[in-house]
Amino acid sequence: MALVDAVLGGFGLLVIALMLELTAQAVRRDELPSNQMLGIRTRATRRSPAAWTAGHRAALPLMRVITVQATVTAAAAVLVAFLLGSGPNWAETAVLTLLVGGYLITVGLLIRLTRVADTAARRAP
């Protein structure tokens, strides 16, 4: 796998990390109104402003975890591709494993984040 492929593969993880970080910052500042672009939109979180806020606040810790995990995975894939280049045959497998594993972990954590937010929103007044 070429360095360019690793960078492109890692770019998607960085976009996810950036969107989550922007969302988390807006939640921390209480500046994330219900909208169609950014945020966790489930039936429960869209039920009321209080539910929207409760869901997003409950999801904040996982937002941070996903942001760090996605960023570290993307950086690791690019670093491994850069250091190993077209060297050993296992280098391509290592980079691909990092990227696929990173995406799978990210998706799993995003599903968990949605469940946490939905549960908190259902408990909100």
N, CA, C and O atoms as a Tinker XYZ file with bonds, in Angstrom:
   500  protein
     1  N      0.863000   -1.178000    0.000000    73     2
     2  CA     0.000000    0.000000    0.000000    64     1     3
     3  C      0.901000    1.230000    0.000000    63     2     4     5
     4  O      1.799000    1.355000    0.833000    81     3
     5  N      0.661000    2.101000   -0.908000    73     3     6
     6  CA     1.476000    3.305000   -1.030000    64     5     7
     7  C      1.114000    4.305000    0.067000    63     6     8     9
     8  O      0.045000    4.240000    0.674000    81     7
     9  N      2.025000    5.211000    0.292000    73     7    10
    10  CA     1.802000    6.259000    1.279000    64     9    11
    11  C      0.543000    7.054000    0.948000    63    10    12    13
    12  O     -0.212000    7.430000    1.844000    81    11
    13  N      0.322000    7.307000   -0.326000    73    11    14
    14  CA    -0.864000    8.065000   -0.748000    64    13    15
    15  C     -2.141000    7.324000   -0.354000    63    14    16    17
    16  O     -3.103000    7.944000    0.100000    81    15
    17  N     -2.153000    6.016000   -0.523000    73    15    18
    18  CA    -3.321000    5.224000   -0.140000    64    17    19
    19  C     -3.563000    5.300000    1.367000    63    18    20    21
    20  O     -4.706000    5.410000    1.811000    81    19
    21  N     -2.507000    5.242000    2.138000    73    19    22
    22  CA    -2.640000    5.328000    3.597000    64    21    23
    23  C     -3.154000    6.699000    4.005000    63    22    24    25
    24  O     -3.986000    6.813000    4.905000    81    23
    25  N     -2.658000    7.740000    3.344000    73    23    26
    26  CA    -3.113000    9.097000    3.654000    64    25    27
    27  C     -4.592000    9.242000    3.307000    63    26    28    29
    28  O     -5.362000    9.805000    4.086000    81    27
    29  N     -4.987000    8.741000    2.152000    73    27    30
    30  CA    -6.394000    8.824000    1.758000    64    29    31
    31  C     -7.277000    8.013000    2.704000    63    30    32    33
    32  O     -8.362000    8.458000    3.078000    81    31
    33  N     -6.819000    6.839000    3.084000    73    31    34
    34  CA    -7.581000    6.015000    4.026000    64    33    35
    35  C     -7.692000    6.675000    5.385000    63    34    36    37
    36  O     -8.745000    6.624000    6.020000    81    35
    37  N     -6.621000    7.287000    5.831000    73    35    38
    38  CA    -6.634000    7.973000    7.115000    64    37    39
    39  C     -7.433000    9.265000    7.085000    63    38    40    41
    40  O     -7.918000    9.721000    8.120000    81    39
    41  N     -7.572000    9.855000    5.908000    73    39    42
    42  CA    -8.301000   11.114000    5.784000    64    41    43
    43  C     -9.749000   10.971000    6.254000    63    42    44    45
    44  O    -10.272000   11.859000    6.926000    81    43
    45  N    -10.390000    9.873000    5.908000    73    43    46
    46  CA   -11.777000    9.646000    6.338000    64    45    47
    47  C    -11.893000    9.590000    7.853000    63    46    48    49
    48  O    -12.836000   10.131000    8.431000    81    47
    49  N    -10.937000    8.937000    8.489000    73    47    50
    50  CA   -10.937000    8.890000    9.958000    64    49    51
    51  C    -10.743000   10.283000   10.550000    63    50    52    53
    52  O    -11.353000   10.625000   11.563000    81    51
    53  N     -9.902000   11.072000    9.922000    73    51    54
    54  CA    -9.684000   12.431000   10.413000    64    53    55
    55  C    -10.919000   13.314000   10.233000    63    54    56    57
    56  O    -11.184000   14.185000   11.062000    81    55
    57  N    -11.668000   13.095000    9.167000    73    55    58
    58  CA   -12.911000   13.847000    8.965000    64    57    59
    59  C    -13.909000   13.503000   10.080000    63    58    60    61
    60  O    -14.558000   14.390000   10.636000    81    59
    61  N    -14.023000   12.227000   10.394000    73    59    62
    62  CA   -14.905000   11.808000   11.486000    64    61    63
    63  C    -14.454000   12.451000   12.796000    63    62    64    65
    64  O    -15.274000   12.974000   13.551000    81    63
    65  N    -13.153000   12.412000   13.062000    73    63    66
    66  CA   -12.618000   13.002000   14.294000    64    65    67
    67  C    -12.895000   14.500000   14.351000    63    66    68    69
    68  O    -13.264000   15.023000   15.403000    81    67
    69  N    -12.720000   15.186000   13.239000    73    67    70
    70  CA   -12.959000   16.627000   13.202000    64    69    71
    71  C    -14.431000   16.954000   13.450000    63    70    72    73
    72  O    -14.745000   17.861000   14.221000    81    71
    73  N    -15.323000   16.224000   12.804000    73    71    74
    74  CA   -16.753000   16.476000   12.992000    64    73    75
    75  C    -17.166000   16.229000   14.445000    63    74    76    77
    76  O    -17.955000   16.989000   15.006000    81    75
    77  N    -16.637000   15.174000   15.046000    73    75    78
    78  CA   -16.965000   14.902000   16.447000    64    77    79
    79  C    -16.385000   15.960000   17.378000    63    78    80    81
    80  O    -17.019000   16.344000   18.361000    81    79
    81  N    -15.195000   16.423000   17.070000    73    79    82
    82  CA   -14.589000   17.462000   17.915000    64    81    83
    83  C    -15.373000   18.762000   17.807000    63    82    84    85
    84  O    -15.592000   19.433000   18.816000    81    83
    85  N    -15.798000   19.127000   16.608000    73    83    86
    86  CA   -16.617000   20.332000   16.436000    64    85    87
    87  C    -17.947000   20.200000   17.181000    63    86    88    89
    88  O    -18.417000   21.150000   17.808000    81    87
    89  N    -18.536000   19.022000   17.102000    73    87    90
    90  CA   -19.785000   18.776000   17.823000    64    89    91
    91  C    -19.561000   18.876000   19.324000    63    90    92    93
    92  O    -20.341000   19.513000   20.031000    81    91
    93  N    -18.504000   18.250000   19.808000    73    91    94
    94  CA   -18.215000   18.269000   21.247000    64    93    95
    95  C    -17.975000   19.698000   21.745000    63    94    96    97
    96  O    -18.453000   20.070000   22.817000    81    95
    97  N    -17.251000   20.481000   20.984000    73    95    98
    98  CA   -17.007000   21.870000   21.387000    64    97    99
    99  C    -18.310000   22.658000   21.456000    63    98   100   101
   100  O    -18.518000   23.436000   22.386000    81    99
   101  N    -19.177000   22.460000   20.486000    73    99   102
   102  CA   -20.468000   23.161000   20.487000    64   101   103
   103  C    -21.323000   22.718000   21.669000    63   102   104   105
   104  O    -22.003000   23.542000   22.281000    81   103
   105  N    -21.296000   21.437000   21.995000    73   103   106
   106  CA   -22.065000   20.932000   23.139000    64   105   107
   107  C    -21.531000   21.542000   24.431000    63   106   108   109
   108  O    -22.308000   21.983000   25.278000    81   107
   109  N    -20.214000   21.568000   24.583000    73   107   110
   110  CA   -19.615000   22.141000   25.796000    64   109   111
   111  C    -19.978000   23.612000   25.984000    63   110   112   113
   112  O    -20.116000   24.084000   27.113000    81   111
   113  N    -20.130000   24.328000   24.881000    73   111   114
   114  CA   -20.488000   25.756000   24.955000    64   113   115
   115  C    -22.006000   25.978000   24.953000    63   114   116   117
   116  O    -22.465000   27.120000   24.949000    81   115
   117  N    -22.777000   24.896000   24.956000    73   115   118
   118  CA   -24.236000   24.981000   24.848000    64   117   119
   119  C    -24.658000   25.735000   23.590000    63   118   120   121
   120  O    -25.580000   26.551000   23.626000    81   119
   121  N    -23.985000   25.460000   22.490000    73   119   122
   122  CA   -24.259000   26.142000   21.223000    64   121   123
   123  C    -24.603000   25.159000   20.108000    63   122   124   125
   124  O    -24.327000   25.422000   18.937000    81   123
   125  N    -25.198000   24.038000   20.467000    73   123   126
   126  CA   -25.567000   23.068000   19.442000    64   125   127
   127  C    -27.076000   22.912000   19.434000    63   126   128   129
   128  O    -27.620000   22.038000   20.109000    81   127
   129  N    -27.757000   23.764000   18.667000    73   127   130
   130  CA   -29.203000   23.615000   18.572000    64   129   131
   131  C    -29.546000   22.408000   17.704000    63   130   132   133
   132  O    -28.725000   21.951000   16.910000    81   131
   133  N    -30.738000   21.907000   17.859000    73   131   134
   134  CA   -31.204000   20.824000   17.003000    64   133   135
   135  C    -31.132000   21.295000   15.555000    63   134   136   137
   136  O    -31.622000   22.374000   15.219000    81   135
   137  N    -30.515000   20.476000   14.701000    73   135   138
   138  CA   -30.315000   20.883000   13.309000    64   137   139
   139  C    -30.253000   19.661000   12.414000    63   138   140   141
   140  O    -30.348000   18.531000   12.892000    81   139
   141  N    -30.097000   19.878000   11.139000    73   139   142
   142  CA   -30.058000   18.779000   10.179000    64   141   143
   143  C    -28.640000   18.370000    9.770000    63   142   144   145
   144  O    -28.468000   17.408000    9.021000    81   143
   145  N    -27.624000   19.092000   10.254000    73   143   146
   146  CA   -26.261000   18.818000    9.812000    64   145   147
   147  C    -25.384000   18.125000   10.853000    63   146   148   149
   148  O    -24.695000   17.153000   10.546000    81   147
   149  N    -25.415000   18.623000   12.062000    73   147   150
   150  CA   -24.453000   18.190000   13.054000    64   149   151
   151  C    -25.179000   17.746000   14.309000    63   150   152   153
   152  O    -26.092000   18.426000   14.775000    81   151
   153  N    -24.780000   16.619000   14.852000    73   151   154
   154  CA   -25.388000   16.154000   16.083000    64   153   155
   155  C    -25.908000   14.739000   15.969000    63   154   156   157
   156  O    -25.864000   14.115000   14.908000    81   155
   157  N    -26.397000   14.256000   17.080000    73   155   158
   158  CA   -26.926000   12.894000   17.173000    64   157   159
   159  C    -28.437000   12.993000   17.043000    63   158   160   161
   160  O    -29.126000   13.439000   17.960000    81   159
   161  N    -28.936000   12.573000   15.901000    73   159   162
   162  CA   -30.362000   12.727000   15.620000    64   161   163
   163  C    -31.081000   11.380000   15.693000    63   162   164   165
   164  O    -31.111000   10.613000   14.731000    81   163
   165  N    -31.649000   11.123000   16.852000    73   163   166
   166  CA   -32.517000    9.958000   17.014000    64   165   167
   167  C    -33.903000   10.483000   17.351000    63   166   168   169
   168  O    -34.077000   11.674000   17.609000    81   167
   169  N    -34.865000    9.613000   17.348000    73   167   170
   170  CA   -36.220000   10.035000   17.702000    64   169   171
   171  C    -36.238000   10.665000   19.101000    63   170   172   173
   172  O    -36.909000   11.672000   19.328000    81   171
   173  N    -35.500000   10.065000   20.022000    73   171   174
   174  CA   -35.486000   10.558000   21.402000    64   173   175
   175  C    -34.768000   11.905000   21.523000    63   174   176   177
   176  O    -35.249000   12.792000   22.228000    81   175
   177  N    -33.630000   12.072000   20.849000    73   175   178
   178  CA   -32.896000   13.336000   20.985000    64   177   179
   179  C    -33.625000   14.494000   20.317000    63   178   180   181
   180  O    -33.451000   15.646000   20.715000    81   179
   181  N    -34.435000   14.204000   19.310000    73   179   182
   182  CA   -35.175000   15.263000   18.613000    64   181   183
   183  C    -36.513000   15.581000   19.273000    63   182   184   185
   184  O    -37.241000   16.463000   18.818000    81   183
   185  N    -36.832000   14.870000   20.331000    73   183   186
   186  CA   -38.124000   15.042000   20.998000    64   185   187
   187  C    -38.310000   16.427000   21.610000    63   186   188   189
   188  O    -39.406000   16.985000   21.560000    81   187
   189  N    -37.240000   16.988000   22.190000    73   187   190
   190  CA   -37.336000   18.304000   22.824000    64   189   191
   191  C    -35.936000   18.886000   22.964000    63   190   192   193
   192  O    -34.947000   18.162000   22.854000    81   191
   193  N    -35.850000   20.198000   23.207000    73   191   194
   194  CA   -34.528000   20.793000   23.446000    64   193   195
   195  C    -33.811000   20.171000   24.654000    63   194   196   197
   196  O    -32.593000   19.994000   24.630000    81   195
   197  N    -34.561000   19.845000   25.693000    73   195   198
   198  CA   -33.951000   19.223000   26.873000    64   197   199
   199  C    -33.409000   17.834000   26.537000    63   198   200   201
   200  O    -32.335000   17.458000   27.007000    81   199
   201  N    -34.133000   17.082000   25.740000    73   199   202
   202  CA   -33.683000   15.747000   25.337000    64   201   203
   203  C    -32.450000   15.853000   24.441000    63   202   204   205
   204  O    -31.511000   15.068000   24.576000    81   203
   205  N    -32.453000   16.812000   23.536000    73   203   206
   206  CA   -31.309000   17.044000   22.649000    64   205   207
   207  C    -30.045000   17.326000   23.481000    63   206   208   209
   208  O    -28.991000   16.731000   23.258000    81   207
   209  N    -30.179000   18.229000   24.425000    73   207   210
   210  CA   -29.046000   18.602000   25.271000    64   209   211
   211  C    -28.594000   17.433000   26.137000    63   210   212   213
   212  O    -27.396000   17.169000   26.236000    81   211
   213  N    -29.526000   16.735000   26.759000    73   211   214
   214  CA   -29.179000   15.604000   27.627000    64   213   215
   215  C    -28.449000   14.511000   26.852000    63   214   216   217
   216  O    -27.451000   13.966000   27.325000    81   215
   217  N    -28.944000   14.198000   25.677000    73   215   218
   218  CA   -28.311000   13.163000   24.863000    64   217   219
   219  C    -26.889000   13.518000   24.473000    63   218   220   221
   220  O    -25.986000   12.687000   24.560000    81   219
   221  N    -26.697000   14.744000   24.047000    73   219   222
   222  CA   -25.373000   15.165000   23.616000    64   221   223
   223  C    -24.389000   15.286000   24.779000    63   222   224   225
   224  O    -23.211000   14.956000   24.637000    81   223
   225  N    -24.859000   15.747000   25.897000    73   223   226
   226  CA   -23.967000   15.829000   27.064000    64   225   227
   227  C    -23.548000   14.435000   27.525000    63   226   228   229
   228  O    -22.397000   14.223000   27.909000    81   227
   229  N    -24.474000   13.497000   27.487000    73   227   230
   230  CA   -24.143000   12.124000   27.886000    64   229   231
   231  C    -23.126000   11.497000   26.932000    63   230   232   233
   232  O    -22.329000   10.651000   27.338000    81   231
   233  N    -23.155000   11.907000   25.685000    73   231   234
   234  CA   -22.266000   11.336000   24.674000    64   233   235
   235  C    -20.883000   11.991000   24.632000    63   234   236   237
   236  O    -19.987000   11.492000   23.951000    81   235
   237  N    -20.704000   13.087000   25.342000    73   235   238
   238  CA   -19.423000   13.813000   25.292000    64   237   239
   239  C    -18.187000   12.940000   25.568000    63   238   240   241
   240  O    -17.217000   13.019000   24.814000    81   239
   241  N    -18.190000   12.116000   26.618000    73   239   242
   242  CA   -16.984000   11.303000   26.860000    64   241   243
   243  C    -16.645000   10.382000   25.681000    63   242   244   245
   244  O    -15.474000   10.217000   25.339000    81   243
   245  N    -17.653000    9.793000   25.072000    73   243   246
   246  CA   -17.383000    8.920000   23.932000    64   245   247
   247  C    -16.943000    9.717000   22.708000    63   246   248   249
   248  O    -16.169000    9.218000   21.891000    81   247
   249  N    -17.427000   10.942000   22.573000    73   247   250
   250  CA   -16.958000   11.785000   21.470000    64   249   251
   251  C    -15.452000   11.974000   21.566000    63   250   252   253
   252  O    -14.744000   11.903000   20.561000    81   251
   253  N    -14.969000   12.212000   22.769000    73   251   254
   254  CA   -13.537000   12.400000   22.982000    64   253   255
   255  C    -12.776000   11.111000   22.662000    63   254   256   257
   256  O    -11.744000   11.150000   21.992000    81   255
   257  N    -13.275000    9.988000   23.131000    73   255   258
   258  CA   -12.610000    8.709000   22.879000    64   257   259
   259  C    -12.511000    8.445000   21.371000    63   258   260   261
   260  O    -11.454000    8.055000   20.876000    81   259
   261  N    -13.595000    8.655000   20.659000    73   259   262
   262  CA   -13.596000    8.399000   19.213000    64   261   263
   263  C    -12.664000    9.363000   18.494000    63   262   264   265
   264  O    -11.950000    8.969000   17.572000    81   263
   265  N    -12.669000   10.615000   18.910000    73   263   266
   266  CA   -11.784000   11.605000   18.286000    64   265   267
   267  C    -10.322000   11.181000   18.427000    63   266   268   269
   268  O     -9.568000   11.207000   17.454000    81   267
   269  N     -9.933000   10.797000   19.621000    73   267   270
   270  CA    -8.547000   10.381000   19.859000    64   269   271
   271  C     -8.241000    9.092000   19.108000    63   270   272   273
   272  O     -7.205000    8.985000   18.452000    81   271
   273  N     -9.135000    8.117000   19.201000    73   271   274
   274  CA    -8.912000    6.828000   18.546000    64   273   275
   275  C     -8.776000    6.988000   17.035000    63   274   276   277
   276  O     -7.864000    6.416000   16.439000    81   275
   277  N     -9.654000    7.745000   16.412000    73   275   278
   278  CA    -9.604000    7.915000   14.959000    64   277   279
   279  C     -8.346000    8.664000   14.529000    63   278   280   281
   280  O     -7.729000    8.320000   13.521000    81   279
   281  N     -7.970000    9.678000   15.286000    73   279   282
   282  CA    -6.774000   10.457000   14.955000    64   281   283
   283  C     -5.508000    9.619000   15.097000    63   282   284   285
   284  O     -4.636000    9.644000   14.228000    81   283
   285  N     -5.414000    8.880000   16.193000    73   283   286
   286  CA    -4.230000    8.043000   16.420000    64   285   287
   287  C     -4.139000    6.942000   15.368000    63   286   288   289
   288  O     -3.050000    6.649000   14.873000    81   287
   289  N     -5.254000    6.338000   15.025000    73   287   290
   290  CA    -5.246000    5.276000   14.016000    64   289   291
   291  C     -4.804000    5.814000   12.654000    63   290   292   293
   292  O     -3.983000    5.198000   11.976000    81   291
   293  N     -5.351000    6.965000   12.259000    73   291   294
   294  CA    -4.972000    7.564000   10.978000    64   293   295
   295  C     -3.477000    7.889000   10.959000    63   294   296   297
   296  O     -2.784000    7.599000    9.984000    81   295
   297  N     -2.994000    8.488000   12.037000    73   295   298
   298  CA    -1.571000    8.842000   12.112000    64   297   299
   299  C     -0.688000    7.600000   12.089000    63   298   300   301
   300  O      0.354000    7.585000   11.435000    81   299
   301  N     -1.107000    6.565000   12.803000    73   299   302
   302  CA    -0.319000    5.323000   12.830000    64   301   303
   303  C     -0.241000    4.686000   11.447000    63   302   304   305
   304  O      0.819000    4.206000   11.046000    81   303
   305  N     -1.345000    4.678000   10.723000    73   303   306
   306  CA    -1.346000    4.085000    9.381000    64   305   307
   307  C     -0.410000    4.848000    8.448000    63   306   308   309
   308  O      0.349000    4.242000    7.692000    81   307
   309  N     -0.466000    6.162000    8.501000    73   307   310
   310  CA     0.406000    6.973000    7.650000    64   309   311
   311  C      1.873000    6.790000    8.067000    63   310   312   313
   312  O      2.752000    6.676000    7.213000    81   311
   313  N      2.128000    6.762000    9.366000    73   311   314
   314  CA     3.492000    6.584000    9.854000    64   313   315
   315  C      4.068000    5.235000    9.429000    63   314   316   317
   316  O      5.208000    5.158000    8.970000    81   315
   317  N      3.280000    4.176000    9.583000    73   315   318
   318  CA     3.753000    2.842000    9.181000    64   317   319
   319  C      4.016000    2.810000    7.680000    63   318   320   321
   320  O      5.028000    2.265000    7.238000    81   319
   321  N      3.113000    3.391000    6.894000    73   319   322
   322  CA     3.301000    3.421000    5.429000    64   321   323
   323  C      4.552000    4.221000    5.074000    63   322   324   325
   324  O      5.302000    3.830000    4.180000    81   323
   325  N      4.782000    5.333000    5.762000    73   323   326
   326  CA     5.947000    6.169000    5.481000    64   325   327
   327  C      7.245000    5.457000    5.858000    63   326   328   329
   328  O      8.209000    5.452000    5.092000    81   327
   329  N      7.256000    4.857000    7.044000    73   327   330
   330  CA     8.480000    4.215000    7.521000    64   329   331
   331  C      8.828000    2.943000    6.754000    63   330   332   333
   332  O      9.998000    2.674000    6.483000    81   331
   333  N      7.803000    2.163000    6.407000    73   331   334
   334  CA     8.064000    0.885000    5.757000    64   333   335
   335  C      8.016000    0.989000    4.241000    63   334   336   337
   336  O      8.614000    0.179000    3.533000    81   335
   337  N      7.297000    1.995000    3.749000    73   335   338
   338  CA     7.234000    2.221000    2.307000    64   337   339
   339  C      6.956000    0.957000    1.527000    63   338   340   341
   340  O      6.032000    0.208000    1.843000    81   339
   341  N      7.753000    0.726000    0.514000    73   339   342
   342  CA     7.572000   -0.471000   -0.304000    64   341   343
   343  C      8.526000   -1.568000    0.161000    63   342   344   345
   344  O      8.955000   -2.415000   -0.622000    81   343
   345  N      8.844000   -1.531000    1.438000    73   343   346
   346  CA     9.768000   -2.504000    2.028000    64   345   347
   347  C      9.180000   -3.892000    2.136000    63   346   348   349
   348  O      8.842000   -4.511000    1.127000    81   347
   349  N      9.059000   -4.383000    3.356000    73   347   350
   350  CA     8.623000   -5.775000    3.552000    64   349   351
   351  C      7.205000   -6.009000    3.023000    63   350   352   353
   352  O      6.385000   -5.093000    2.957000    81   351
   353  N      6.948000   -7.261000    2.651000    73   351   354
   354  CA     5.626000   -7.621000    2.121000    64   353   355
   355  C      4.517000   -7.405000    3.140000    63   354   356   357
   356  O      3.377000   -7.126000    2.766000    81   355
   357  N      4.835000   -7.529000    4.409000    73   355   358
   358  CA     3.814000   -7.402000    5.448000    64   357   359
   359  C      3.464000   -5.946000    5.728000    63   358   360   361
   360  O      2.503000   -5.690000    6.454000    81   359
   361  N      4.202000   -4.985000    5.185000    73   359   362
   362  CA     3.943000   -3.567000    5.444000    64   361   363
   363  C      2.562000   -3.163000    4.941000    63   362   364   365
   364  O      1.824000   -2.461000    5.633000    81   363
   365  N      2.220000   -3.601000    3.751000    73   363   366
   366  CA     0.904000   -3.279000    3.190000    64   365   367
   367  C     -0.206000   -3.873000    4.048000    63   366   368   369
   368  O     -1.229000   -3.228000    4.283000    81   367
   369  N     -0.006000   -5.091000    4.509000    73   367   370
   370  CA    -0.993000   -5.737000    5.378000    64   369   371
   371  C     -1.124000   -4.993000    6.696000    63   370   372   373
   372  O     -2.228000   -4.850000    7.220000    81   371
   373  N     -0.022000   -4.523000    7.229000    73   371   374
   374  CA    -0.059000   -3.785000    8.495000    64   373   375
   375  C     -0.853000   -2.496000    8.356000    63   374   376   377
   376  O     -1.677000   -2.180000    9.214000    81   375
   377  N     -0.615000   -1.753000    7.289000    73   375   378
   378  CA    -1.331000   -0.493000    7.064000    64   377   379
   379  C     -2.808000   -0.755000    6.840000    63   378   380   381
   380  O     -3.662000   -0.068000    7.402000    81   379
   381  N     -3.105000   -1.741000    6.026000    73   379   382
   382  CA    -4.502000   -2.082000    5.750000    64   381   383
   383  C     -5.211000   -2.539000    7.022000    63   382   384   385
   384  O     -6.365000   -2.178000    7.256000    81   383
   385  N     -4.534000   -3.319000    7.831000    73   383   386
   386  CA    -5.110000   -3.774000    9.097000    64   385   387
   387  C     -5.386000   -2.600000   10.027000    63   386   388   389
   388  O     -6.434000   -2.549000   10.671000    81   387
   389  N     -4.461000   -1.667000   10.100000    73   387   390
   390  CA    -4.678000   -0.473000   10.923000    64   389   391
   391  C     -5.899000    0.305000   10.456000    63   390   392   393
   392  O     -6.733000    0.706000   11.267000    81   391
   393  N     -6.004000    0.518000    9.153000    73   391   394
   394  CA    -7.122000    1.310000    8.634000    64   393   395
   395  C     -8.461000    0.596000    8.790000    63   394   396   397
   396  O     -9.429000    1.193000    9.262000    81   395
   397  N     -8.523000   -0.654000    8.404000    73   395   398
   398  CA    -9.786000   -1.396000    8.524000    64   397   399
   399  C    -10.171000   -1.525000    9.996000    63   398   400   401
   400  O    -11.325000   -1.305000   10.363000    81   399
   401  N     -9.207000   -1.880000   10.826000    73   399   402
   402  CA    -9.486000   -1.976000   12.255000    64   401   403
   403  C     -9.928000   -0.646000   12.830000    63   402   404   405
   404  O    -10.847000   -0.596000   13.648000    81   403
   405  N     -9.284000    0.433000   12.410000    73   403   406
   406  CA    -9.661000    1.765000   12.875000    64   405   407
   407  C    -11.082000    2.132000   12.502000    63   406   408   409
   408  O    -11.829000    2.676000   13.315000    81   407
   409  N    -11.450000    1.832000   11.269000    73   407   410
   410  CA   -12.823000    2.123000   10.835000    64   409   411
   411  C    -13.837000    1.262000   11.587000    63   410   412   413
   412  O    -14.894000    1.756000   11.979000    81   411
   413  N    -13.532000   -0.002000   11.790000    73   411   414
   414  CA   -14.457000   -0.881000   12.512000    64   413   415
   415  C    -14.638000   -0.428000   13.959000    63   414   416   417
   416  O    -15.754000   -0.411000   14.478000    81   415
   417  N    -13.546000   -0.066000   14.594000    73   415   418
   418  CA   -13.643000    0.424000   15.972000    64   417   419
   419  C    -14.426000    1.729000   16.015000    63   418   420   421
   420  O    -15.253000    1.930000   16.904000    81   419
   421  N    -14.171000    2.611000   15.063000    73   419   422
   422  CA   -14.885000    3.889000   15.013000    64   421   423
   423  C    -16.383000    3.673000   14.847000    63   422   424   425
   424  O    -17.181000    4.293000   15.548000    81   423
   425  N    -16.762000    2.810000   13.937000    73   423   426
   426  CA   -18.189000    2.546000   13.712000    64   425   427
   427  C    -18.821000    1.937000   14.964000    63   426   428   429
   428  O    -19.923000    2.323000   15.354000    81   427
   429  N    -18.130000    0.993000   15.588000    73   427   430
   430  CA   -18.655000    0.392000   16.816000    64   429   431
   431  C    -18.844000    1.423000   17.916000    63   430   432   433
   432  O    -19.853000    1.411000   18.621000    81   431
   433  N    -17.868000    2.319000   18.063000    73   431   434
   434  CA   -17.984000    3.364000   19.078000    64   433   435
   435  C    -19.077000    4.373000   18.734000    63   434   436   437
   436  O    -19.751000    4.883000   19.629000    81   435
   437  N    -19.256000    4.664000   17.454000    73   435   438
   438  CA   -20.340000    5.571000   17.048000    64   437   439
   439  C    -21.708000    4.970000   17.346000    63   438   440   441
   440  O    -22.631000    5.684000   17.736000    81   439
   441  N    -21.837000    3.673000   17.167000    73   439   442
   442  CA   -23.094000    3.002000   17.515000    64   441   443
   443  C    -23.315000    3.098000   19.018000    63   442   444   445
   444  O    -24.422000    3.393000   19.468000    81   443
   445  N    -22.277000    2.852000   19.786000    73   443   446
   446  CA   -22.385000    2.965000   21.245000    64   445   447
   447  C    -22.728000    4.396000   21.658000    63   446   448   449
   448  O    -23.568000    4.602000   22.535000    81   447
   449  N    -22.098000    5.369000   21.046000    73   447   450
   450  CA   -22.360000    6.778000   21.329000    64   449   451
   451  C    -23.829000    7.115000   21.070000    63   450   452   453
   452  O    -24.454000    7.828000   21.855000    81   451
   453  N    -24.367000    6.608000   19.985000    73   451   454
   454  CA   -25.770000    6.862000   19.653000    64   453   455
   455  C    -26.695000    6.254000   20.700000    63   454   456   457
   456  O    -27.684000    6.872000   21.094000    81   455
   457  N    -26.379000    5.061000   21.145000    73   455   458
   458  CA   -27.195000    4.414000   22.181000    64   457   459
   459  C    -27.149000    5.179000   23.495000    63   458   460   461
   460  O    -28.173000    5.347000   24.156000    81   459
   461  N    -25.965000    5.639000   23.872000    73   459   462
   462  CA   -25.818000    6.415000   25.109000    64   461   463
   463  C    -26.644000    7.688000   25.016000    63   462   464   465
   464  O    -27.383000    8.021000   25.943000    81   463
   465  N    -26.523000    8.401000   23.902000    73   463   466
   466  CA   -27.274000    9.646000   23.723000    64   465   467
   467  C    -28.775000    9.390000   23.715000    63   466   468   469
   468  O    -29.538000   10.145000   24.319000    81   467
   469  N    -29.197000    8.344000   23.041000    73   467   470
   470  CA   -30.626000    8.025000   22.955000    64   469   471
   471  C    -31.197000    7.687000   24.329000    63   470   472   473
   472  O    -32.289000    8.134000   24.681000    81   471
   473  N    -30.456000    6.897000   25.103000    73   471   474
   474  CA   -30.903000    6.540000   26.446000    64   473   475
   475  C    -31.035000    7.771000   27.341000    63   474   476   477
   476  O    -32.026000    7.932000   28.054000    81   475
   477  N    -30.023000    8.636000   27.292000    73   475   478
   478  CA   -30.081000    9.854000   28.113000    64   477   479
   479  C    -31.214000   10.764000   27.664000    63   478   480   481
   480  O    -31.874000   11.384000   28.497000    81   479
   481  N    -31.444000   10.850000   26.377000    73   479   482
   482  CA   -32.527000   11.704000   25.869000    64   481   483
   483  C    -33.887000   11.170000   26.298000    63   482   484   485
   484  O    -34.789000   11.949000   26.606000    81   483
   485  N    -34.045000    9.847000   26.323000    73   483   486
   486  CA   -35.326000    9.285000   26.757000    64   485   487
   487  C    -35.606000    9.560000   28.230000    63   486   488   489
   488  O    -36.763000    9.639000   28.643000    81   487
   489  N    -34.554000    9.704000   29.015000    73   487   490
   490  CA   -34.730000    9.992000   30.451000    64   489   491
   491  C    -34.931000   11.476000   30.738000    63   490   492   493
   492  O    -35.318000   11.850000   31.845000    81   491
   493  N    -34.673000   12.311000   29.756000    73   491   494
   494  CA   -34.794000   13.771000   29.959000    64   493   495
   495  C    -36.261000   14.154000   30.056000    63   494   496   497
   496  O    -37.132000   13.491000   29.492000    81   495
   497  N    -36.520000   15.238000   30.786000    73   495   498
   498  CA   -37.916000   15.703000   30.925000    64   497   499
   499  C    -38.489000   16.209000   29.605000    63   498   500
   500  O    -39.644000   16.631000   29.554000    81   499
